[in-house]
Amino acid sequence: MLPKASGVRYTERVWYPPADVYRTRDGGWVVKVELAGVRPDEIEIAAEGDVLRVAGSRRDSTCTESVLCHQLEIVYSRFEKSIRFPCAVEGAEVETVYEDGLLIIRLRVRGGEACG
């Protein structure tokens, strides 16, 4: 049995990617989610009320044959990230870019100046 990497629990069925959230001058938001190895067609984005939810799956497509594992640290399974905002983001204009393993989400919220 191999020792597990620090902070990773292999029994979890869902992993939670890290994210950075920025407020823009025009009252919108920029969210960056680290999703290395995730195909863009495996990503779901939904905004409900004041919560933005990013979910999907990371699959291991390189080890398709029988192999003997020496070291396993990357989690391949379903992921989910929920981010709560100080105002509603439901109905916001959403623009996404997926580049170099980062999903960048731009949210343009109506009435954004009034949002905390």
C-alpha positions in Angstrom: 0.0 0.0 0.0 1.4 3.4 -1.0 1.3 6.3 1.4 -1.3 8.9 0.4 -0.3 12.5 -0.5 -0.8 15.1 2.2 -4.3 16.5 2.2 -5.8 14.0 -0.2 -8.3 11.4 0.9 -8.7 8.6 -1.7 -12.1 7.5 -0.3 -13.8 10.7 -1.3 -16.0 10.5 -4.4 -15.9 14.2 -5.1 -12.9 16.5 -5.1 -13.0 20.3 -4.6 -10.7 22.3 -6.9 -9.2 25.6 -5.6 -10.5 28.8 -6.9 -9.7 32.6 -6.8 -12.5 35.2 -6.9 -11.9 38.8 -8.0 -14.3 41.8 -8.0 -14.1 44.0 -11.1 -14.4 47.8 -11.2 -17.6 47.6 -13.2 -19.3 45.5 -10.5 -18.8 42.1 -12.0 -16.7 39.1 -10.9 -13.9 37.0 -12.3 -13.6 33.5 -11.0 -10.6 31.2 -11.7 -10.9 27.5 -11.1 -7.9 25.2 -11.3 -9.0 22.2 -13.4 -5.9 20.7 -14.9 -6.7 17.6 -17.0 -10.4 18.3 -17.2 -11.9 18.4 -20.7 -14.0 21.5 -21.4 -17.0 19.3 -22.4 -16.9 17.8 -18.9 -17.6 21.1 -17.1 -21.0 22.3 -15.9 -21.6 25.8 -14.7 -24.8 27.0 -12.9 -25.7 30.1 -11.0 -28.6 30.0 -8.5 -29.3 32.8 -6.2 -26.0 34.0 -4.8 -24.1 30.7 -5.5 -22.0 29.8 -8.6 -21.5 26.1 -9.0 -18.9 24.5 -11.2 -18.9 20.7 -11.5 -17.8 17.9 -13.7 -15.4 15.0 -14.0 -11.7 14.5 -14.5 -11.0 11.2 -16.2 -7.7 9.3 -16.6 -7.5 8.8 -20.3 -3.8 7.9 -20.4 -3.9 4.6 -18.4 -6.3 2.6 -20.5 -4.4 -0.7 -20.4 -3.5 -2.9 -17.5 -0.7 -1.2 -15.6 1.0 -1.6 -12.2 0.6 1.6 -10.3 3.7 2.9 -8.6 2.4 6.2 -7.2 -1.0 7.8 -7.4 -1.7 11.4 -6.3 -4.0 12.9 -8.9 -7.7 12.5 -8.1 -9.8 11.2 -11.1 -13.5 11.5 -10.3 -16.3 13.9 -10.0 -15.5 17.4 -8.8 -17.6 20.3 -7.5 -16.9 23.9 -6.4 -19.5 26.2 -5.0 -18.8 29.9 -4.5 -21.1 32.1 -2.5 -21.3 35.8 -3.5 -22.5 38.8 -1.5 -25.3 39.3 -4.0 -27.3 37.3 -6.5 -25.4 36.0 -9.6 -28.4 34.1 -11.0 -29.2 35.6 -14.4 -25.7 37.2 -14.8 -24.1 37.3 -18.2 -21.5 34.5 -18.1 -18.4 34.3 -20.3 -15.9 31.4 -20.0 -12.4 30.8 -21.2 -10.5 27.5 -20.5 -6.8 27.8 -20.9 -3.8 26.0 -19.5 -5.8 24.1 -16.9 -7.6 27.2 -15.6 -11.3 27.8 -16.1 -11.8 31.6 -16.1 -15.4 32.7 -15.6 -16.5 36.3 -16.0 -19.8 37.3 -14.5 -21.5 40.5 -15.4 -24.2 41.1 -12.8 -27.1 43.5 -13.5 -27.0 46.3 -10.9 -23.5 45.2 -9.9 -22.5 48.5 -8.3 -25.1 47.9 -5.5 -23.7 44.5 -4.8 -21.4 44.3 -1.7 
